[in-house]
Amino acid sequence: MNGTTNANMIGGPSSKQIKSTYEHQSSLPRLPFPSLEFTLKKFMSAVEPLLDPTQLEETRQIIQEFEKDGIKLQHILEQYDEEGATKKSIGSYIEEFWTDAYLAPNASVVLNLNPFFLLEDDPDAKIAKSQIRRGASLTFHSLRLAASLKNEKMKSDEVKGVMLCMDQFRSLFGGCRVPSEERDVVEVDVDSDHVAVLYRHQFYYFRALWPRNTEGEVNVAVSEADIAEILQSIVNDGKKKDWAESVKAAIGVLTTLPRNEWAKARYQLVNSSDANKSALEVIDSALFVLVLDDFYPDSVHDAAANMLHGTHVMKERNIANAQEESMTMTESAHAANDIKLYPSGNTCEYQAGTCCNRWYDKLQIIVCSDGSAGINFEHSAIDGHTALRFASDVYAESVVQFAKSITKSIYTQGCPIPAMIDAKVIRAAVVNGKNNQDMALDTNPKKLDFQLAEKLKDRIYHAETALGDAVNADDTFVLEFDKFGKTFIISNKMSPDSLVQMSIILAYHRLYGEIVCAYEPVLTKRYFHGRTEAMRSTTTKAVEMCKCFANRLASNEEKIKVLRESTKNHSRLVKESSEGMGVDRHLYALKCIAEKKGMKVPEFFTSDAWRALNHTVLSTSNCGNPALRLFGFGPVVPDGFGVGYIIKDSRIQYSISSKHRQTKRFAHAIHQTLHEIGEMLEPLKSQSIGYHNVETKSIPSMKESAVEFADGWVDTYGDSLKIEIGSIASTSTVRPATAPSVPRVASNTSLVGLAKVSKRSLVRQSSLSVGIQILEQK
């Protein structure tokens, strides 16, 4: 590889060398351990808005009783945390229990766990509308990021000068959730060097990274143009198989099953042939899965739904033709039923949507026929903040490459625009052309063929029908509010995230006349192996706000006053949560330690108050930046809403999902609420023409700053916001040195009640080279 010419070698940025992506891990503090008295006091405040007077009195008595039993559990939990720190077996008192909260439930991950991102269009119009070129671009930049991470050259995350835990990035590439009848596990292949590609339910893969060289570095083996050729050959091959036939073998749909059912199906798949076992090893150990969808979204609502769960489209085919093909017993039976159902008696149905063209156990990059793209990620090992960093760096690199293409005729040598990702590309095609067998690397795409018995084909069919019910039950609607955004809210001296949270609660109250539990995850990655804490946004201040806005006699001044009070209270609670001083994680750990030690679980955890706190009707999360158009997830309870939102400078974008509820109407209620709030708040001061005064010596300075109201906790990658107070305009950064030093980034996705996890059992997969060798021999 050292003989490669410079024309085929692409270097990374020339910025100051990073010691290691993980260099700050050993200096990170552990998650704080709250006192039981403190947590129970906060618990009472959190449930007060959700309970009636009788229930509140019962809760006070239950808390008094729990304080007696809880003290013993508190001591046991403290000992458990101390032992874990000494033995370095756990990162925090909650880590093991959060792992189980993610990996033990049997529910399907689709709509219940995996979130999605919808990326903004590529800045290059030639790439933006081409599926092959967009897929190649995203894959290429992802590979460079994977190499950078393997070389530990990716810059560590930080918020306002506070370093964040990078442990989750160890599972970003090469990670896979593997089903088990008892409890799933997360496996990570640290030597992963290939990409899996899924097109029309058919799996392919190609090697894309060089093995670690003598200097200990991993380099990328394919260029963006190489990848485009690989993808085009995959599409050409995939089209040879009829869609109605390929969907019969859509093994990806098995990942949508309840986990114990998927575990049984996987066991049958692995034990039915060595080829199946080898093929699954290749998929499990892939860096990520690139999904190519034959789908043109008609609207942004369709695009969001496709990224969340795929599309469900039934088409008909001629039974006479179908019977000439090899049909399973189940398909023959359905064909016979179709003869009865259809008057013509000559058609049967098959799934023509994209819902089966997925592999939900891994990180997926999804690219549609029109070039629109997004990400659906397995959530047990990584949070939204980690996935956002991945999406941000990859998208930013595409912007950098576009900028370089514009200026290449100007800067013929030494382009001053630095790359975002530090990774080298040494094309295998060039190295292979030198006929050096010791250094050759085969990057040609290969197809994975599964040998499916009739029972497995039947299982695939029934998995598709069950998924169809879930997809049809989901209602996803997108609200893109463009009247104002972050800049306007900050100019009115309020936290953007807090205002959006209050608007969601207020909109629900206006629509249904009810106060319900609302959840927002807050980042705790400033601590070792930290993930999130639950922030309960429905507070007594929020209830007062709802009542005031519902009062037709209340003035605008009164409404704005209660709005300010509720947002200020929300911001305070977010800060406390970011410091590990929430309610949910501590109490959940006490419950789990009792179960772990075989002790009786206190009645506190079966009380109305505990159930009320964990019935999250409004599951919300703020996660995004200019790289994303949308972020979303499903509801966590049957009667709930999943509300993912992104607050940009001049707009707020929501993806809202529910099961058989009035999602569109709720979105309109949020729009109406935001519009009314905007009308009541002070508008941004517009510039006006003045006259030059020769006696003016200097421009007056700002008397007060709005920077303190900027949500550095939410947009962790820092926008420069133009803030105008009075007639003086200035540029303020969301991450100023003068702002509070404690991060309170509200990112990631909520789960039913309490459901977060930090992975600990990362099982290394078998060597990739063995799997590939088996396949090639076959």
FENFEN-V971368 format. One record per residue. RES is the residue in three letters. BURIAL is b if it has 24 or more other ideal C-beta (glycine too) atoms within 12 Angstrom, else e. Layout:
BEGIN
[[RES | BURIAL] [RES | BURIAL]]
END
This chain:
BEGIN
[[MET | b] [ASN | e] [GLY | e] [THR | b] [THR | e] [ASN | e] [ALA | e] [ASN | b] [MET | e] [ILE | b] [GLY | b] [GLY | b] [PRO | b] [SER | e] [SER | e] [LYS | e] [GLN | e] [ILE | e] [LYS | e] [SER | e] [THR | b] [TYR | b] [GLU | e] [HIS | b] [GLN | b] [SER | e] [SER | e] [LEU | b] [PRO | b] [ARG | b] [LEU | b] [PRO | b] [PHE | b] [PRO | b] [SER | e] [LEU | b] [GLU | e] [PHE | e] [THR | b] [LEU | b] [LYS | e] [LYS | b] [PHE | b] [MET | b] [SER | b] [ALA | b] [VAL | b] [GLU | b] [PRO | b] [LEU | b] [LEU | b] [ASP | e] [PRO | e] [THR | e] [GLN | e] [LEU | e] [GLU | e] [GLU | e] [THR | b] [ARG | b] [GLN | e] [ILE | b] [ILE | b] [GLN | e] [GLU | e] [PHE | b] [GLU | b] [LYS | e] [ASP | b] [GLY | b] [ILE | e] [LYS | e] [LEU | b] [GLN | b] [HIS | e] [ILE | b] [LEU | b] [GLU | b] [GLN | e] [TYR | b] [ASP | b] [GLU | e] [GLU | e] [GLY | b] [ALA | e] [THR | e] [LYS | e] [LYS | e] [SER | e] [ILE | b] [GLY | b] [SER | b] [TYR | b] [ILE | b] [GLU | b] [GLU | b] [PHE | b] [TRP | b] [THR | b] [ASP | b] [ALA | b] [TYR | b] [LEU | b] [ALA | b] [PRO | b] [ASN | e] [ALA | b] [SER | b] [VAL | b] [VAL | b] [LEU | b] [ASN | b] [LEU | b] [ASN | b] [PRO | b] [PHE | b] [PHE | b] [LEU | b] [LEU | b] [GLU | b] [ASP | b] [ASP | b] [PRO | b] [ASP | b] [ALA | e] [LYS | e] [ILE | b] [ALA | b] [LYS | e] [SER | b] [GLN | b] [ILE | b] [ARG | b] [ARG | b] [GLY | b] [ALA | b] [SER | b] [LEU | b] [THR | b] [PHE | b] [HIS | b] [SER | b] [LEU | b] [ARG | b] [LEU | b] [ALA | b] [ALA | b] [SER | b] [LEU | b] [LYS | b] [ASN | b] [GLU | b] [LYS | b] [MET | b] [LYS | b] [SER | b] [ASP | b] [GLU | b] [VAL | b] [LYS | b] [GLY | e] [VAL | b] [MET | b] [LEU | b] [CYS | b] [MET | b] [ASP | b] [GLN | b] [PHE | b] [ARG | b] [SER | b] [LEU | b] [PHE | b] [GLY | b] [GLY | b] [CYS | b] [ARG | b] [VAL | b] [PRO | b] [SER | b] [GLU | e] [GLU | e] [ARG | b] [ASP | b] [VAL | b] [VAL | b] [GLU | b] [VAL | b] [ASP | b] [VAL | b] [ASP | b] [SER | b] [ASP | b] [HIS | b] [VAL | b] [ALA | b] [VAL | b] [LEU | b] [TYR | b] [ARG | b] [HIS | b] [GLN | b] [PHE | b] [TYR | b] [TYR | b] [PHE | b] [ARG | b] [ALA | b] [LEU | b] [TRP | b] [PRO | b] [ARG | e] [ASN | e] [THR | e] [GLU | e] [GLY | e] [GLU | b] [VAL | b] [ASN | b] [VAL | b] [ALA | b] [VAL | b] [SER | b] [GLU | b] [ALA | e] [ASP | b] [ILE | b] [ALA | b] [GLU | b] [ILE | b] [LEU | b] [GLN | b] [SER | b] [ILE | b] [VAL | b] [ASN | e] [ASP | b] [GLY | b] [LYS | e] [LYS | e] [LYS | e] [ASP | e] [TRP | b] [ALA | b] [GLU | b] [SER | b] [VAL | b] [LYS | b] [ALA | b] [ALA | b] [ILE | b] [GLY | b] [VAL | b] [LEU | b] [THR | b] [THR | b] [LEU | b] [PRO | b] [ARG | b] [ASN | e] [GLU | b] [TRP | b] [ALA | b] [LYS | e] [ALA | b] [ARG | b] [TYR | e] [GLN | b] [LEU | b] [VAL | b] [ASN | e] [SER | b] [SER | e] [ASP | e] [ALA | b] [ASN | b] [LYS | b] [SER | b] [ALA | b] [LEU | b] [GLU | b] [VAL | b] [ILE | b] [ASP | b] [SER | b] [ALA | b] [LEU | b] [PHE | b] [VAL | b] [LEU | b] [VAL | b] [LEU | b] [ASP | b] [ASP | b] [PHE | b] [TYR | e] [PRO | b] [ASP | e] [SER | e] [VAL | b] [HIS | b] [ASP | b] [ALA | b] [ALA | b] [ALA | b] [ASN | b] [MET | b] [LEU | b] [HIS | b] [GLY | b] [THR | b] [HIS | b] [VAL | b] [MET | e] [LYS | e] [GLU | e] [ARG | b] [ASN | e] [ILE | b] [ALA | e] [ASN | e] [ALA | b] [GLN | e] [GLU | e] [GLU | e] [SER | e] [MET | b] [THR | b] [MET | e] [THR | e] [GLU | b] [SER | e] [ALA | e] [HIS | b] [ALA | b] [ALA | e] [ASN | e] [ASP | b] [ILE | e] [LYS | e] [LEU | e] [TYR | e] [PRO | e] [SER | e] [GLY | e] [ASN | e] [THR | b] [CYS | b] [GLU | b] [TYR | b] [GLN | b] [ALA | b] [GLY | b] [THR | b] [CYS | b] [CYS | b] [ASN | b] [ARG | b] [TRP | b] [TYR | b] [ASP | b] [LYS | b] [LEU | b] [GLN | b] [ILE | b] [ILE | b] [VAL | b] [CYS | b] [SER | b] [ASP | b] [GLY | b] [SER | b] [ALA | b] [GLY | b] [ILE | b] [ASN | b] [PHE | b] [GLU | b] [HIS | b] [SER | b] [ALA | b] [ILE | b] [ASP | b] [GLY | b] [HIS | b] [THR | b] [ALA | b] [LEU | b] [ARG | b] [PHE | b] [ALA | b] [SER | b] [ASP | b] [VAL | b] [TYR | b] [ALA | b] [GLU | b] [SER | b] [VAL | b] [VAL | b] [GLN | b] [PHE | b] [ALA | e] [LYS | b] [SER | e] [ILE | e] [THR | e] [LYS | e] [SER | e] [ILE | e] [TYR | e] [THR | e] [GLN | e] [GLY | e] [CYS | e] [PRO | e] [ILE | e] [PRO | e] [ALA | b] [MET | b] [ILE | b] [ASP | b] [ALA | b] [LYS | b] [VAL | b] [ILE | b] [ARG | b] [ALA | b] [ALA | b] [VAL | b] [VAL | b] [ASN | b] [GLY | e] [LYS | e] [ASN | e] [ASN | e] [GLN | e] [ASP | e] [MET | b] [ALA | e] [LEU | b] [ASP | b] [THR | b] [ASN | b] [PRO | b] [LYS | b] [LYS | b] [LEU | b] [ASP | e] [PHE | b] [GLN | b] [LEU | b] [ALA | e] [GLU | e] [LYS | e] [LEU | b] [LYS | b] [ASP | b] [ARG | b] [ILE | b] [TYR | b] [HIS | b] [ALA | b] [GLU | b] [THR | b] [ALA | b] [LEU | b] [GLY | b] [ASP | e] [ALA | b] [VAL | b] [ASN | e] [ALA | b] [ASP | b] [ASP | b] [THR | b] [PHE | b] [VAL | b] [LEU | b] [GLU | b] [PHE | b] [ASP | e] [LYS | e] [PHE | b] [GLY | b] [LYS | b] [THR | b] [PHE | b] [ILE | b] [ILE | b] [SER | b] [ASN | b] [LYS | b] [MET | b] [SER | b] [PRO | b] [ASP | b] [SER | b] [LEU | b] [VAL | b] [GLN | b] [MET | b] [SER | b] [ILE | b] [ILE | b] [LEU | b] [ALA | b] [TYR | b] [HIS | b] [ARG | b] [LEU | b] [TYR | e] [GLY | e] [GLU | e] [ILE | b] [VAL | b] [CYS | b] [ALA | b] [TYR | b] [GLU | b] [PRO | b] [VAL | b] [LEU | b] [THR | b] [LYS | b] [ARG | b] [TYR | b] [PHE | b] [HIS | b] [GLY | b] [ARG | b] [THR | b] [GLU | b] [ALA | b] [MET | b] [ARG | b] [SER | b] [THR | b] [THR | b] [THR | b] [LYS | b] [ALA | b] [VAL | b] [GLU | b] [MET | b] [CYS | b] [LYS | b] [CYS | b] [PHE | b] [ALA | e] [ASN | e] [ARG | e] [LEU | e] [ALA | e] [SER | e] [ASN | e] [GLU | e] [GLU | e] [LYS | b] [ILE | b] [LYS | e] [VAL | b] [LEU | b] [ARG | b] [GLU | b] [SER | b] [THR | b] [LYS | b] [ASN | b] [HIS | b] [SER | b] [ARG | b] [LEU | b] [VAL | b] [LYS | b] [GLU | b] [SER | b] [SER | b] [GLU | b] [GLY | b] [MET | b] [GLY | b] [VAL | b] [ASP | b] [ARG | b] [HIS | b] [LEU | b] [TYR | b] [ALA | b] [LEU | b] [LYS | b] [CYS | b] [ILE | b] [ALA | b] [GLU | e] [LYS | e] [LYS | e] [GLY | e] [MET | e] [LYS | e] [VAL | b] [PRO | b] [GLU | e] [PHE | b] [PHE | b] [THR | e] [SER | b] [ASP | b] [ALA | b] [TRP | b] [ARG | e] [ALA | b] [LEU | b] [ASN | b] [HIS | b] [THR | b] [VAL | b] [LEU | b] [SER | b] [THR | b] [SER | b] [ASN | b] [CYS | b] [GLY | b] [ASN | b] [PRO | b] [ALA | b] [LEU | b] [ARG | b] [LEU | b] [PHE | b] [GLY | b] [PHE | b] [GLY | b] [PRO | b] [VAL | b] [VAL | b] [PRO | e] [ASP | e] [GLY | b] [PHE | b] [GLY | b] [VAL | b] [GLY | b] [TYR | b] [ILE | b] [ILE | b] [LYS | b] [ASP | b] [SER | b] [ARG | b] [ILE | b] [GLN | b] [TYR | b] [SER | b] [ILE | b] [SER | b] [SER | b] [LYS | b] [HIS | e] [ARG | b] [GLN | e] [THR | b] [LYS | e] [ARG | e] [PHE | b] [ALA | b] [HIS | e] [ALA | b] [ILE | b] [HIS | b] [GLN | e] [THR | b] [LEU | b] [HIS | e] [GLU | e] [ILE | b] [GLY | b] [GLU | e] [MET | b] [LEU | b] [GLU | e] [PRO | e] [LEU | b] [LYS | e] [SER | e] [GLN | e] [SER | e] [ILE | e] [GLY | e] [TYR | e] [HIS | e] [ASN | e] [VAL | e] [GLU | e] [THR | e] [LYS | e] [SER | e] [ILE | e] [PRO | e] [SER | e] [MET | e] [LYS | e] [GLU | e] [SER | e] [ALA | b] [VAL | b] [GLU | e] [PHE | b] [ALA | b] [ASP | b] [GLY | b] [TRP | b] [VAL | b] [ASP | b] [THR | b] [TYR | b] [GLY | b] [ASP | b] [SER | e] [LEU | b] [LYS | b] [ILE | b] [GLU | b] [ILE | b] [GLY | e] [SER | e] [ILE | e] [ALA | e] [SER | b] [THR | e] [SER | b] [THR | e] [VAL | b] [ARG | b] [PRO | b] [ALA | e] [THR | e] [ALA | b] [PRO | b] [SER | e] [VAL | b] [PRO | b] [ARG | b] [VAL | b] [ALA | b] [SER | b] [ASN | b] [THR | b] [SER | b] [LEU | b] [VAL | b] [GLY | b] [LEU | b] [ALA | b] [LYS | b] [VAL | b] [SER | b] [LYS | b] [ARG | b] [SER | b] [LEU | b] [VAL | b] [ARG | e] [GLN | b] [SER | e] [SER | e] [LEU | b] [SER | b] [VAL | e] [GLY | b] [ILE | b] [GLN | e] [ILE | b] [LEU | b] [GLU | e] [GLN | e] [LYS | e]]
END
